[in-house]
Each structure stands twice: as structure tokens, then as C-alpha cells.
Amino acid sequence: MAAGAIPVLVNLLKSSDTDVQYYCTTALSNIAVDAQNRKRLSSSEPKLVQSLVALMDSQSLKVQCQAALALRNLASDGKSARLPVAFTQMNVSSLREVPG
């Protein structure tokens, strides 16, 4: 994993450009597919989950969907207790059911 790129990608999640948000969430989601990377992300990027949850309120549906996918990939490691704790400590009232 290119550790130097991760903080940049996380920081760019705050961009007002929805294309930048989309491509950063896509990259982070792909990085989080690997179990080792998930552990590194959860321990080195404390604002990552909060930033992804905030993107669930994006005006862009594709950003919302990609943020949800990234969150799913991050949470898929059942051995890491940090992510579930992060979810319970956050205000996730912005999460809403996506019509399906």
C-alpha cells in the first residue's frame, strides 16, 4: 500500500468537487479490499470513517454509493474492533435507507 497517498486521499474526501470525492472513495474502497490494508487504514486514519459517513449526505448519488461501498469494505474485517467502535461513537443519523 502506498502509505503516502492515503492521507492525501482521505483529505481529498473533503473536496467540494464530487468527481474528486468519487475517485478518492473508489481508491480507498479498493485499498480496503485487502485485510492488511483495512487494519492499516483503521489504525492510521482516524477520520476516514467519519469522512465517509459524511459523504452519505452528498448531493451525488454515485458518491453516496461509493462511500457506502468503502464503508462496507472497511467493516468487512471481523477481527478489527476499532471500526465497530468508531461507528457506535459517531452520530450516524445521516445514514438513511436507500430505496431498492
Buried (B, 14 or more C-beta within 10 A) or exposed (E): EEEEEBEEBBEBBEEEEBEBBBBBBBBBBEBBEBEEBBBBBBEEBEBBBBBBBBBBEBEBEBBBBBBBBBBEBBBEBEEBEBBEEBBEEBEEEEBEEEEE
